Amino acid sequence: MNMNTSTDMVMNLHEKVYVALNNEMQEDEGRLTLNWVINKWGGHHPISIIILFINSSSSFEFVDTPFGKLPASSVSDDKIKILRKCEQEKIDKLLSKYIAFCGKVKTEVHNIKKHDEPIQKTVVDLIIERKITKLVMGMTLMRSSSSSGRSKNAINGSFYVHRTKPDFCELFILCRGKLVMLKEENDEGYMEDEEGVIVGKIKQKASFKGWLGKMLSHGQVKSPTCPSSRCSSADSDSPISRNNSNNQWELYKQDIEEYFQELGSNSEENGSCTMKNNTSEQIMFADCIQVCFKGPGDRIEALRKEIQAAKEMIESNKNAAKAEVDRQAKASWAICLCKHQAEQLQTHIAEEISTQADLTKDIDNTQEQIHEILDDVHESKDRLSSLVELQSELSSKLQASSVAKRGTETKLENAANARTELVREIEELRKQRDVFQLRIDFCKEKDAIGLATRMTDPVSCSYREFSADEIRSATDNFSTYRKLTCGQDWTSVYKGRINRLSVAVKMLNSNVNMCQEIFQAKVNLLANIRHPQVTAFIGFCSELKCLVFEYMHNGCLRDIIFSRAKARALQWHQRIHIAVQVSSTLRFLHLAEPSPIVCSELNPSTIFLDRNFVAKVHSFGLTPRCDEFTVLANVGAFGDLLLQLVTGRNWAQLDHEAMMIGKEAILEALDENAGDWPLDLVEEVVELATKCRSINSEPSVGVIMSSVSEELNELKKKADGLIKRRECHIGSEDGSISSGEEGRHVPSNFLCPILQVVMENPHIAADGYSYELEFIEGWLQMGRDTSPVTNQKLKHKHIVPNNNLRFLIQDWRKLINLLENMDSSSYGFNK
C-alpha cells in the first residue's frame, strides 16, 4: 500500500469538515472561523479540516500606481507577474499560518480558482461537485462579490447558498466567529445570532414561486368543474386519493396547458379590447360634443343611437364578464389540480429523503465492511507470505529428505549384505557376553569380600561431613516439593543434589533427642558398609543431625509391586533378579566379621531400585547383631518378600497358619501384571519361600542365606534361558537392554561393565574401561579410588568421553531397528 492510499484511509476514518476561505478575508476572520470549527467538533471525535481556499482573480483587475489605481491592462506583463508572485507568497504564508493554527487536527488545503461566476455560485458548485456534508463559511466570504453594497451582497449571497444547496449538505454561516441562523418570513429574510439578535435583513423580491406558495397556503377554491371531494385535503392523504389525483393530473394535463395558452391569448385580447373600449369611449365623447351643437331631432336620433350602442356595450360586457367567470372557474380548477400534484410531489420528496438517509447508513456500513475486508486482506497477505516461506522451507527439507532417502536406501542395501555376516557374529558375541558376565560376577564377589574384611577399620571407607549450608542449598532450604517421605524419628527424607549427584537426605526429627555419641556411632556403622546392593552412604551433617545417601530413582519396591498400574509393573524375570540381588546382599551381611549384620526391617519398603531397576537394601536399617534369632528373623522376612514378589500382595500380614495353604491357592494369586509366569519356576520360588519361613534353627546361621542364594541363582539361570528362547523383553525403560538388543546379542564393549546395560554416554576411566557417565561419577564422588572392575587403585580420577564408542552404539541401534523392520518374524518382539 502506497503513502497516498494509507493517507486516504486515515482521512476516511475522520469526519470531514469543509471550511470556505478566500484571499480577501482578514487573517483574524479566518482564525475565528477555524477556532469555531475546532471547538465544536475537535473535542468529541476525530475530524479532518479541509480548507477550500477560493482565490479570486479580480484582485489583479486594478493595480496600485503613483497615479492611483489603474486597470491591469495598462501595466506591463512583467509587473503583473511580480504582483502575482507577491500575492501568491502572501497566500502561501497565510495558509501556513492557518495550518499551524489548527495544531494536531489533521488539515488539508484545496486551492479553488474563481473567475467570472459569483462566489455564491462557486460555493454551491463545490458542494455539489465534492458532495460536501458539512460546510462552514463566514459572511465576509460573500463581500468580495462586488465593490459596492458589500453587506447587502453578503446577506444575499448567504441566502442564495442556503436556498440552493443540496439537502445532504449541513451549512454553518459565521459572523465574526459566531454562528448565525438564516430565517425567512413574508417577503423579508433576516439573520439572527445565537443570542437572537438580528445581524442583517433584506427585502426579498416577489417571484412566481413565492406567489404560488401563497396561493397554495390559502383555502381551496372550488370550481364548478372540480368537485370538492377531489380537492379535499383529508382525502388526499389516502392512497386512493393520491392515485385519483395522479390520474386527474395526467388526464387534465393537456387541458391545463391549453388553459395557460388561452390565458396568454386572453391577455392579448383583453389588451385589444381595452384599446377598442377606449376608442369607442373617445368616439362616444366626440359624438356627445357634436350632439350638443345639433338640433332636437338630431339629438333624439343621436341619443337613440347612443342608447343602442350602450345596450350593445352592456351586452358585450355581460359576455365578457361571463367569460371572465368561466376563466376564474377554470383557474380555480387548475390550481386545485396543481396543489394536489404539489402535495404528491412533497410526499415523494419526503420518501426520497428517507430513502437517502437509509442509503447513507448503508454506505457507512459498507465502508466499515470495506475496512474490515481490507484488514482481512492484509492479514491474508501476511499469512500468504508466511505460507510462502514455509513452502520454501518445506521444499528445502524435501530435497534434504530425498537425499537422505537415497542414503537410507544405500544403507539398507549395505545392511542386507551385512545381515548374513551379522548373524554369524551373534553366537560369538553371545559367548563373549556370557564370559564377561561371569567376570563381572566374580569381580562383584571379590569386591564384596574385600569390603567385608575392611569393615573393622572405621576409616577404611571414605565419606565426608557436610555443612548445614551445603545441606540447605542441596534441598532448597528443605522445600516442600523436595520432601519424599514424612514420619517419625528419621523418616523425613528430602531429595537433593550435591556436585551434580542426586542424593537422599534423611533428617532426624526435631522432637527426638539424640546425643552426639549415638549419632557418630550410626555414622561409623554406615560408613563401613559397602556393597553393590546396599544403598551407598555419602556423608552426614552433625549440625542438622542428618544422613546423606545415594538417591534411588525408581523408589522403593513396595510402590511398584503393590501398585495396580501396569505401566510400572515389574516382569516376572525382573522379580527373580531382584530376589537374587537381595539374597546376595543378605548373605554378605550375615557373613560379616566380627559379627553378622541384619536388616531390622526387611520388607519392600526398605528395598530400593535404581534407574536400572537394580535392587539395593537401604543401609540405614542395618544394625550389628550377635543374636542368632535376629538372623533367622531376617531369613523369614526374606521368605515373605519372595511371596510378595510372586503375588504382588502383602503376605507378611498373614499369620503362619494362613501361609501353610497349598501351592494351588498361591498359584491362583499370582500377580497378572508380572506377565506369564513359568509354573515350574513359580513352584520352586514358593517352596523356597516356605523353607525360609519354616527355618527355626541351624548349626551355622551364616550359611542359611548362602544356600538360599545358590538356589535362587539356579532359578535365575533357568529364567534367563527361558528369556533367550522366548526372545522376550529384558531390562528397564531407562536404557537397559531391549528385546531387539538382547535378541541381537549386544557387543560386550557396548555394555557398562558394572550396570550391564547398553551405555548412552560412555566415559573412559583411568583403568582403561568405559563406564556409563552417571555410574562412574557416582562411584568417584563416594570417595572410591579403585577400579570397579579390577579393584586396583586408580592413577587419577579424571574421566574422558568415549565419543567413538558412543557413535558406534548409535549406529548399532539404528542397524538393529532396520533389521527388525526387514525381518520382524525372525528378529522382532513376541506380543
C-alpha positions in Angstrom: 0.0 0.0 0.0 1.5 3.4 -1.0 1.5 6.5 1.1 -1.4 8.2 -0.7 -3.7 5.2 -0.2 -2.8 5.0 3.5 -3.5 8.8 3.9 -6.9 8.4 2.2 -7.8 5.6 4.5 -6.8 7.7 7.6 -8.8 10.6 6.2 -11.8 8.4 5.6 -11.7 7.3 9.3 -12.1 11.0 10.3 -15.2 13.1 9.8 -14.5 15.8 7.1 -15.4 19.4 7.8 -15.0 21.8 4.9 -14.2 25.5 5.7 -14.6 28.1 2.9 -12.0 30.9 3.0 -10.6 33.4 0.3 -7.8 35.7 -0.2 -9.8 38.9 0.5 -10.7 37.9 4.1 -8.7 39.2 7.0 -6.4 36.7 8.8 -8.3 37.2 12.1 -11.6 36.4 10.4 -10.1 33.1 9.1 -8.7 32.3 12.6 -12.1 32.9 14.2 -13.8 30.5 11.7 -11.2 27.7 12.2 -11.3 28.2 16.0 -15.1 27.8 16.0 -14.8 24.5 14.0 -12.2 23.1 16.4 -14.2 24.0 19.4 -17.4 22.5 18.0 -16.1 19.1 16.7 -12.5 18.7 17.8 -13.1 17.6 21.4 -15.8 14.9 20.7 -14.4 12.7 17.9 -11.5 12.9 15.4 -12.1 15.2 12.5 -10.2 16.4 9.5 -10.5 20.0 8.3 -10.4 20.7 4.6 -9.8 24.4 3.7 -11.5 25.4 0.4 -9.3 28.5 -0.3 -11.1 30.4 -3.1 -8.6 32.5 -4.9 -10.3 35.3 -6.8 -8.6 36.8 -9.8 -10.4 40.1 -9.5 -7.5 41.4 -7.3 -5.5 41.8 -10.5 -8.1 43.8 -12.5 -6.6 47.0 -10.9 -3.1 47.8 -9.7 -1.8 50.4 -7.4 0.4 53.1 -9.1 1.7 56.5 -8.1 -1.2 57.9 -10.1 -3.8 55.8 -8.2 -5.5 52.5 -9.2 -5.2 51.8 -12.9 -6.5 48.9 -14.9 -4.2 45.9 -15.1 -4.2 46.1 -18.9 -2.3 49.4 -18.6 0.6 47.8 -16.7 3.3 45.7 -18.2 3.3 41.9 -18.1 6.5 41.8 -16.0 5.0 43.9 -13.3 1.8 41.8 -13.4 4.0 38.7 -12.8 5.8 40.3 -9.9 2.5 41.3 -8.4 1.1 37.8 -8.8 4.2 36.2 -7.3 4.0 38.5 -4.3 0.3 37.8 -3.9 0.9 34.0 -4.1 3.6 34.3 -1.4 1.2 36.2 0.8 -1.4 33.4 0.2 1.1 30.6 1.0 2.2 32.4 4.2 -1.5 32.9 5.2 -2.3 29.2 4.6 0.8 28.1 6.6 -0.5 30.2 9.5 -3.9 28.6 9.2 -2.5 25.0 9.2 -0.3 25.9 12.2 -3.3 27.3 14.0 -5.2 24.0 13.6 -2.4 22.3 15.5 -2.9 18.5 15.9 -6.1 18.5 13.9 -5.5 17.0 10.5 -5.8 19.8 7.9 -5.7 19.9 4.1 -5.8 22.8 1.8 -7.6 22.8 -1.6 -7.0 25.8 -3.8 -10.0 26.9 -5.8 -9.7 29.5 -8.6 -12.7 31.7 -9.2 -13.0 33.6 -12.4 -16.3 35.1 -13.8 -19.0 33.4 -11.7 -20.2 34.9 -8.4 -18.7 33.5 -5.3 -22.0 32.1 -4.0 -22.5 30.2 -7.3 -18.9 28.9 -6.9 -19.7 27.7 -3.4 -22.8 25.8 -4.4 -21.0 24.2 -7.3 -18.3 23.0 -4.9 -20.9 21.5 -2.6 -22.4 19.5 -5.4 -19.1 18.5 -7.0 -17.4 17.4 -3.8 -20.5 16.1 -2.1 -19.8 18.2 1.0 -21.8 17.2 4.0 -20.6 19.9 6.4 -19.6 23.4 5.2 -18.6 26.3 7.4 -18.2 29.8 5.9 -18.1 33.4 7.1 -20.3 36.2 5.9 -17.3 38.1 4.8 -16.7 35.5 2.1 -19.6 36.9 0.1 -18.5 40.5 0.4 -15.9 40.0 -2.4 -18.6 39.6 -5.0 -18.8 43.3 -5.8 -17.3 46.5 -4.8 -20.5 48.3 -3.7 -23.1 47.2 -1.2 -20.9 44.6 0.3 -23.0 44.0 3.4 -26.2 43.6 1.5 -24.4 41.4 -1.1 -23.0 39.2 1.7 -26.5 38.6 3.1 -28.0 37.9 -0.4 -25.1 35.6 -1.2 -25.6 33.7 2.1 -29.3 33.3 1.5 -28.6 32.1 -2.0 -26.3 29.4 -0.8 -28.8 28.5 2.0 -31.7 28.1 -0.6 -29.9 26.4 -3.4 -27.6 24.0 -1.6 -28.5 20.2 -1.7 -30.3 18.7 1.3 -27.3 16.4 2.2 -25.1 19.5 3.0 -25.2 20.9 6.5 -24.4 24.7 6.2 -22.9 26.8 9.1 -22.6 30.6 8.5 -20.5 32.6 10.9 -20.4 36.3 11.6 -17.3 37.5 13.5 -16.7 33.9 14.8 -20.3 33.4 15.9 -23.0 31.2 14.3 -26.0 33.0 12.7 -29.3 31.5 11.6 -31.0 32.4 8.3 -34.8 32.8 8.5 -37.4 33.9 6.0 -40.8 35.5 6.9 -43.2 37.0 4.5 -41.2 38.9 2.0 -38.2 39.5 4.3 -35.1 37.5 5.1 -33.1 38.1 8.2 -30.2 36.7 10.2 -30.1 36.1 13.9 -27.1 35.2 16.0 -27.0 32.6 18.8 -28.5 35.2 21.3 -31.4 36.1 19.0 -30.1 39.4 17.9 -30.8 40.3 14.2 -27.5 41.0 12.4 -28.9 41.5 8.9 -32.1 41.9 7.0 -33.0 42.0 3.3 -36.2 42.6 1.3 -36.9 39.7 -0.9 -38.2 40.1 -4.4 -41.6 38.6 -5.3 -41.4 35.6 -7.6 -43.8 33.2 -9.2 -42.6 30.5 -6.8 -43.4 32.7 -3.8 -46.7 33.7 -5.3 -47.6 30.1 -6.0 -46.7 29.2 -2.4 -49.0 31.9 -1.1 -51.8 30.7 -3.3 -51.4 27.1 -2.1 -51.4 28.3 1.5 -54.9 29.7 1.3 -58.2 27.7 1.3 -59.2 25.6 -1.6 -61.1 27.4 -4.4 -64.0 25.4 -5.6 -64.7 25.2 -9.3 -67.8 24.1 -11.0 -65.7 21.6 -12.9 -63.6 20.4 -9.9 -65.8 18.9 -7.1 -64.7 19.5 -3.5 -64.4 15.8 -2.9 -61.5 15.7 -5.4 -59.7 18.7 -3.8 -60.2 17.7 -0.2 -57.0 17.7 1.8 -58.3 14.9 4.0 -59.0 12.6 1.1 -55.6 13.4 -0.5 -53.8 11.6 2.3 -55.3 8.2 1.3 -53.6 6.1 -1.4 -56.8 6.0 -3.4 -57.0 9.8 -3.4 -53.3 10.1 -4.4 -53.9 7.7 -7.3 -57.0 9.6 -8.3 -55.1 12.9 -8.2 -52.3 11.4 -10.3 -54.9 10.2 -12.8 -56.6 13.6 -12.8 -53.3 15.3 -13.3 -52.4 13.0 -16.2 -56.0 13.4 -17.5 -56.2 17.2 -17.4 -52.5 17.9 -18.0 -53.2 18.8 -21.7 -56.3 20.9 -20.6 -54.1 22.9 -18.1 -51.5 23.6 -20.8 -54.3 24.7 -23.2 -55.7 26.9 -20.4 -52.4 28.6 -19.8 -52.1 29.2 -23.6 -55.7 30.6 -23.5 -54.7 32.9 -20.6 -51.8 34.2 -22.8 -54.1 34.8 -25.7 -56.8 36.3 -23.5 -54.3 38.7 -22.1 -53.6 39.9 -25.6 -57.3 40.1 -26.4 -58.0 42.0 -23.2 -55.4 44.5 -24.3 -57.0 44.9 -27.7 -60.5 45.1 -26.1 -59.3 47.7 -23.8 -58.0 49.7 -26.7 -61.3 49.3 -28.5 -63.3 50.3 -25.5 -61.1 53.4 -25.1 -61.5 54.1 -28.8 -65.3 53.7 -28.6 -65.5 55.9 -25.5 -63.5 58.6 -27.3 -65.9 58.3 -30.2 -68.9 58.5 -27.9 -67.4 61.5 -26.2 -66.9 63.1 -29.6 -70.5 62.3 -30.7 -71.8 63.8 -27.4 -70.0 67.0 -28.3 -71.4 67.0 -31.8 -74.9 66.3 -30.4 -74.7 69.4 -28.2 -74.4 71.6 -31.3 -77.2 69.9 -33.3 -81.0 70.4 -33.2 -83.6 68.5 -31.1 -84.4 65.9 -33.8 -80.9 65.2 -34.5 -80.2 65.0 -30.8 -83.0 62.4 -30.3 -81.7 60.3 -33.1 -78.2 60.6 -31.8 -79.4 59.6 -28.3 -81.2 56.6 -29.7 -78.0 55.5 -31.4 -76.1 56.0 -28.2 -78.7 54.0 -26.2 -78.4 51.2 -28.8 -74.6 51.4 -28.6 -74.8 51.4 -24.8 -77.0 48.3 -24.9 -74.6 46.6 -27.2 -71.7 47.6 -25.0 -73.6 46.3 -21.9 -74.3 43.0 -23.7 -70.7 42.8 -24.7 -69.6 43.5 -21.1 -72.0 40.8 -19.9 -70.5 38.3 -22.2 -67.0 39.4 -21.2 -68.0 39.1 -17.5 -69.4 35.7 -18.1 -66.2 34.6 -19.9 -64.2 36.1 -17.0 -66.2 34.0 -14.6 -65.5 30.9 -16.7 -61.9 31.7 -16.8 -61.8 32.1 -13.0 -63.5 28.7 -12.5 -61.0 27.1 -14.8 -58.2 28.8 -12.9 -59.5 27.5 -9.6 -59.8 24.1 -11.1 -56.2 24.2 -12.4 -55.0 25.5 -9.1 -56.7 22.6 -7.3 -55.0 20.0 -9.5 -51.7 21.7 -9.2 -52.0 21.8 -5.4 -52.8 18.1 -5.3 -49.8 17.4 -7.6 -47.6 19.5 -5.4 -48.7 17.6 -2.3 -48.0 14.4 -4.0 -44.5 15.6 -5.1 -43.9 16.7 -1.5 -44.7 13.2 -0.3 -42.4 11.7 -2.9 -39.7 14.2 -1.8 -40.1 13.1 1.9 -39.9 9.4 0.8 -36.7 10.2 -1.2 -35.2 11.9 1.8 -35.9 8.9 4.0 -34.5 6.6 1.3 -31.4 8.8 1.0 -30.9 8.6 4.8 -31.2 4.8 4.6 -28.7 4.7 1.7 -26.3 6.9 3.8 -26.5 4.4 6.6 -25.9 1.5 4.2 -23.0 3.4 2.7 -21.5 3.8 6.2 -22.0 0.1 7.0 -20.5 -0.7 3.6 -17.4 1.4 4.4 -17.0 -0.3 7.7 -17.2 -3.7 6.0 -14.7 -2.5 3.4 -12.3 -1.6 6.2 -12.8 -5.0 7.8 -12.2 -6.6 4.4 -9.0 -4.5 4.0 -7.8 -5.7 7.4 -8.6 -9.3 6.4 -6.8 -8.8 3.1 -3.7 -7.5 5.0 -3.9 -10.4 7.4 -4.3 -12.8 4.5 -1.2 -11.3 2.8 0.8 -11.8 6.0 -0.4 -15.4 6.2 0.4 -15.9 2.5 3.9 -14.6 3.0 4.3 -17.0 5.9 3.0 -19.9 3.8 5.4 -19.0 1.0 8.3 -19.0 3.5 7.0 -22.3 4.9 6.7 -23.7 1.3 10.3 -22.8 0.6 11.4 -24.3 3.8 9.5 -27.5 3.1 10.9 -27.6 -0.4 14.4 -27.5 1.1 13.5 -30.1 3.6 12.0 -32.3 0.9 15.2 -32.1 -1.1 17.2 -33.0 2.0 14.8 -35.8 2.7 15.2 -37.1 -0.9 19.0 -37.1 -0.4 18.6 -38.8 3.0 16.2 -41.3 1.4 18.8 -42.2 -1.2 21.4 -42.5 1.5 19.0 -44.7 3.5 18.4 -47.0 0.5 22.1 -47.4 0.2 22.4 -48.2 3.9 19.6 -50.7 3.5 21.5 -52.4 0.7 24.6 -52.5 2.8 22.6 -53.7 5.8 21.1 -56.5 3.7 24.6 -57.5 2.6 25.9 -57.4 6.2 22.9 -59.3 7.6 24.4 -62.7 6.9 27.7 -61.6 8.5 25.9 -60.2 11.5 24.0 -63.4 12.1 27.3 -65.3 12.1 28.7 -62.9 14.7 25.7 -63.3 17.0 26.7 -66.6 18.5 30.3 -65.5 19.1 29.1 -62.2 20.7 26.7 -64.2 22.9 29.6 -66.4 24.2 31.7 -63.4 24.8 28.9 -61.8 26.8 28.5 -64.9 29.0 32.2 -64.9 29.7 32.2 -61.2 30.5 29.1 -61.7 32.8 31.0 -64.4 34.7 33.9 -62.0 35.1 31.6 -59.3 36.4 30.0 -61.6 39.0 33.5 -62.6 40.1 34.6 -59.1 40.5 31.5 -58.2 42.4 32.0 -61.1 44.8 35.6 -60.2 45.2 34.8 -56.6 45.9 32.1 -57.7 48.5 34.5 -60.0 50.3 37.2 -57.3 50.4 34.8 -54.8 51.7 33.7 -57.2 54.4 37.3 -57.7 55.5 37.8 -53.9 55.7 34.7 -53.2 57.8 36.7 -53.5 61.1 38.6 -50.3 60.2 36.4 -47.3 60.8 38.3 -45.1 58.4 38.7 -47.6 55.6 35.7 -46.3 53.6 35.6 -42.6 52.5 32.7 -40.3 53.2 32.5 -36.7 54.1 30.9 -34.3 56.5 28.7 -31.6 55.0 28.0 -28.2 56.4 24.4 -27.0 57.2 24.6 -24.5 54.3 25.5 -27.3 51.9 22.5 -29.4 53.0 20.2 -26.4 52.8 21.4 -25.5 49.4 21.1 -29.1 48.2 17.4 -29.3 49.3 16.4 -25.7 48.5 16.2 -25.0 52.3 14.1 -28.1 52.8 11.4 -27.0 50.4 8.1 -28.9 50.5 8.3 -30.0 46.9 11.7 -31.7 47.7 10.2 -33.8 50.5 10.0 -37.5 49.7 8.5 -39.0 52.9 7.5 -37.7 56.3 7.0 -39.5 59.6 8.6 -40.1 63.0 12.2 -40.0 64.0 14.4 -40.5 60.8 11.6 -40.7 58.3 11.7 -37.2 57.0 13.5 -37.6 53.7 14.3 -34.9 51.1 15.7 -35.2 47.6 18.7 -33.0 46.9 21.6 -32.5 44.6 25.3 -32.2 45.5 28.0 -31.8 42.9 25.6 -32.9 40.1 24.8 -36.1 42.1 21.2 -36.8 43.2 21.1 -37.7 46.9 18.5 -38.5 49.6 18.9 -36.5 52.8 17.4 -38.3 55.8 16.6 -35.9 58.6 16.3 -36.6 62.4 13.0 -35.4 63.8 13.5 -32.3 65.9 11.4 -33.9 68.7 14.0 -36.8 69.1 16.8 -36.0 71.5 19.9 -38.0 70.3 23.3 -37.4 71.7 26.3 -36.8 69.5 27.9 -40.2 70.5 25.0 -42.2 69.3 24.8 -40.2 66.1 28.5 -40.7 65.4 28.2 -44.4 66.1 25.5 -44.6 63.5 27.7 -42.7 61.0 30.6 -45.0 61.6 28.5 -48.1 61.1 27.0 -46.8 57.8 30.4 -45.7 56.6 31.9 -49.2 56.9 29.2 -51.0 55.0 29.9 -51.1 51.2 28.2 -53.4 48.8 26.8 -53.0 45.3 23.3 -54.0 46.5 23.4 -51.7 49.6 22.5 -48.0 49.3 25.7 -46.1 49.4 26.3 -43.8 52.4 27.7 -40.5 51.1 28.1 -38.3 54.2 26.4 -36.6 57.2 25.8 -33.3 58.9 26.4 -33.1 62.6 24.8 -29.7 63.0 21.5 -30.7 61.4 21.6 -34.4 62.5 21.1 -35.7 59.0 22.5 -38.5 56.9 23.1 -38.4 53.1 22.5 -41.5 50.9 22.6 -42.1 47.2 19.2 -41.3 45.5 17.3 -44.3 44.1 15.4 -43.1 41.0 12.8 -45.8 40.9 11.8 -45.5 44.5 11.1 -48.4 46.8 9.9 -51.8 45.8 6.7 -51.5 47.7 5.4 -48.7 45.4 5.9 -50.9 42.3 4.8 -54.4 43.3 1.8 -53.3 45.3 0.6 -50.8 42.6 -2.1 -51.9 40.2 -0.7 -49.7 37.4 0.5 -51.9 34.6 2.8 -49.2 33.3 5.2 -49.6 36.2 4.8 -53.3 36.7 7.9 -55.5 37.0 8.1 -58.6 34.8 8.5 -62.0 36.4 12.1 -62.4 35.4 12.9 -58.9 36.8 11.4 -60.0 40.1 13.6 -63.1 40.2 16.7 -60.9 39.6 15.6 -58.7 42.5 15.3 -61.8 44.7 18.8 -62.9 43.7 20.2 -59.4 44.4 18.6 -59.2 47.8 19.7 -62.7 48.8 23.3 -61.9 47.8 23.1 -58.8 50.0 21.8 -60.8 53.0 24.5 -63.5 52.5 27.1 -60.7 52.5 25.7 -59.1 55.7 25.3 -62.4 57.6 28.9 -63.4 56.9 30.3 -60.1 58.1 33.0 -60.1 60.7 33.3 -59.8 63.7 29.5 -60.1 64.0 26.7 -60.5 61.5 24.7 -57.5 60.3 21.0 -57.8 59.9 18.3 -55.5 58.4 16.0 -54.6 61.2 13.0 -54.3 58.8 13.4 -56.3 55.7 10.4 -55.6 53.5 9.6 -54.0 50.2 9.7 -50.6 51.9 13.4 -50.9 52.7 14.4 -52.2 49.3 15.0 -49.6 46.7 15.5 -49.7 42.9 17.9 -47.5 41.0 17.4 -46.2 37.5 18.3 -49.6 36.0 16.0 -51.5 38.4 18.9 -52.9 40.4 17.7 -53.7 43.9 19.5 -52.3 46.9 18.9 -52.8 50.6 18.6 -49.5 52.5 21.7 -49.3 54.7 20.0 -47.1 57.3 18.1 -50.1 58.7 21.3 -52.2 59.1 22.4 -53.0 62.7 25.1 -55.3 64.0 23.6 -58.3 65.9 25.1 -61.2 67.8 21.7 -62.8 68.4 21.1 -65.9 66.3 17.3 -65.4 66.3 17.6 -61.9 64.7 19.4 -63.6 61.7 16.7 -66.2 61.5 14.1 -63.5 61.6 15.9 -61.9 58.6 15.6 -65.2 56.7 11.9 -65.4 57.5 11.3 -61.9 56.3 13.1 -62.8 53.1 10.6 -65.7 52.6 7.8 -63.1 53.0 9.5 -61.0 50.4 9.6 -63.9 47.9 5.8 -64.4 48.3 5.2 -60.7 47.8 7.3 -60.6 44.6 5.3 -63.6 43.3 1.7 -62.5 44.2 2.0 -58.7 44.4 0.3 -58.8 47.8 1.4 -58.1 51.4 1.5 -61.7 52.5 3.6 -60.7 55.6 0.4 -59.5 57.2 -1.0 -63.1 57.3 -0.3 -65.4 60.2 1.8 -68.5 59.9 -1.2 -70.9 59.6 -2.6 -68.9 56.7 0.7 -69.3 54.9 0.6 -73.0 55.1 -2.1 -73.2 52.5 -1.5 -75.2 49.4 0.5 -74.2 46.4 -2.6 -74.2 44.3 -4.0 -71.2 46.2 -0.7 -69.3 45.8 -0.6 -70.1 42.1 -4.1 -68.7 41.7 -3.0 -65.5 43.4 -0.1 -64.8 41.0 0.4 -61.1 40.1 -1.0 -60.8 36.5 1.0 -57.6 36.0 4.2 -59.6 36.0 3.3 -61.4 32.8 3.1 -65.1 32.1 4.9 -66.9 35.0 6.6 -70.2 34.2 4.7 -72.5 36.6 7.7 -74.7 37.4 9.8 -71.7 38.4 6.9 -70.3 40.5 6.6 -73.6 42.4 10.3 -73.6 43.2 10.1 -70.0 44.4 7.1 -70.8 46.6 8.9 -73.9 48.0 12.0 -71.7 48.8 9.8 -69.1 50.5 8.1 -71.7 52.6 11.5 -73.1 53.5 12.8 -69.7 54.6 9.7 -69.1 56.8 9.9 -72.5 58.4 13.6 -72.4 59.5 13.8 -72.4 63.3 17.5 -73.1 63.9 20.6 -74.0 62.1 24.1 -75.1 63.3 25.6 -72.2 61.4 23.2 -69.3 60.7 25.8 -67.8 58.3 25.3 -70.5 55.7 21.5 -70.2 55.6 21.4 -67.3 53.1 24.3 -68.9 51.2 22.2 -71.9 50.4 19.2 -69.7 49.6 21.3 -67.5 47.3 22.7 -70.5 45.4 19.2 -71.9 44.8 18.0 -68.5 43.5 21.0 -68.3 41.2 20.0 -71.6 39.7 16.4 -70.2 39.2 17.9 -67.1 37.6 19.8 -69.2 35.1 16.6 -71.1 34.2 14.8 -67.8 33.8 17.5 -66.3 31.6 17.4 -69.4 29.4 13.6 -69.1 29.0 14.0 -65.4 28.1 16.6 -66.2 25.4 14.3 -68.8 24.0 11.3 -66.6 24.0 13.2 -63.6 22.8 11.3 -61.6 25.4 12.0 -58.1 26.6 14.6 -57.8 29.3 15.7 -54.7 31.2 14.1 -51.4 32.0 12.7 -48.4 30.1 15.7 -46.2 31.1 18.3 -47.6 28.6 18.5 -51.2 29.6 18.8 -54.0 27.0 15.6 -54.1 24.9 14.2 -57.2 23.3 15.7 -56.3 20.0 19.1 -55.7 21.6 19.0 -58.9 23.6 17.9 -60.9 20.6 20.8 -59.4 18.6 23.3 -60.1 21.4 24.8 -56.8 22.2 28.6 -56.5 21.7 30.3 -56.7 25.1 32.1 -53.4 24.6 28.7 -51.6 24.3 27.7 -52.7 27.8 28.6 -50.9 31.1 30.9 -53.4 32.9 29.0 -52.9 36.2 25.4 -52.0 35.2 25.4 -54.4 32.3 23.2 -52.1 30.2 23.9 -50.6 26.8 25.6 -47.3 27.5 24.1 -43.9 26.4 27.1 -41.7 27.3 30.2 -43.8 27.8 33.3 -42.3 29.5 36.8 -43.8 29.9 38.2 -44.0 33.4 41.9 -44.3 34.5 41.7 -48.1 34.4 41.0 -48.1 30.6 37.4 -49.3 30.9 34.4 -47.4 29.6 31.5 -46.8 32.0 28.2 -45.1 31.9 28.8 -41.5 33.0 26.3 -41.4 35.8 27.7 -44.6 37.4 31.4 -43.7 37.2 30.6 -40.2 38.6 28.7 -41.6 41.5 31.5 -44.2 42.1 34.1 -41.5 42.3 32.0 -39.0 44.3 31.5 -41.6 47.0 35.3 -41.3 47.7 36.3 -44.6 46.0 39.7 -44.5 44.3 39.8 -48.1 43.0 38.7 -49.6 39.7 35.2 -51.0 39.7 36.4 -53.9 37.5 40.0 -54.7 38.6 39.7 -53.3 42.2 43.1 -51.8 41.7 44.0 -48.2 42.7 43.3 -45.6 40.0 46.1 -43.4 39.0 43.7 -40.4 38.8 40.0 -39.6 39.0 39.7 -37.9 35.6 37.2 -39.3 33.1 37.1 -38.6 29.3 34.1 -39.0 26.9 34.4 -42.0 24.6 32.8 -40.4 21.6 33.8 -43.1 19.1 32.1 -45.8 21.2 29.0 -43.6 21.6 28.8 -43.2 17.8 29.2 -46.9 17.3 26.4 -47.7 19.8 24.1 -45.2 18.0 24.9 -46.8 14.6 24.4 -50.2 16.0 20.9 -49.3 17.4 19.9 -47.9 14.0 21.1 -51.1 12.3 19.1 -53.2 14.8 15.9 -51.3 14.1 16.4 -51.7 10.3 16.9 -55.5 10.7 13.8 -55.7 12.9 11.8 -53.9 10.2 13.2 -56.2 7.5 12.5 -59.5 9.2 10.1 -59.0 12.1 9.2 -62.6 12.1 12.7 -63.7 13.0 14.1 -60.8 15.0 11.0 -58.9 16.2 9.2 -58.8 19.5 6.8 -61.5 20.6 3.5 -60.0 21.5 
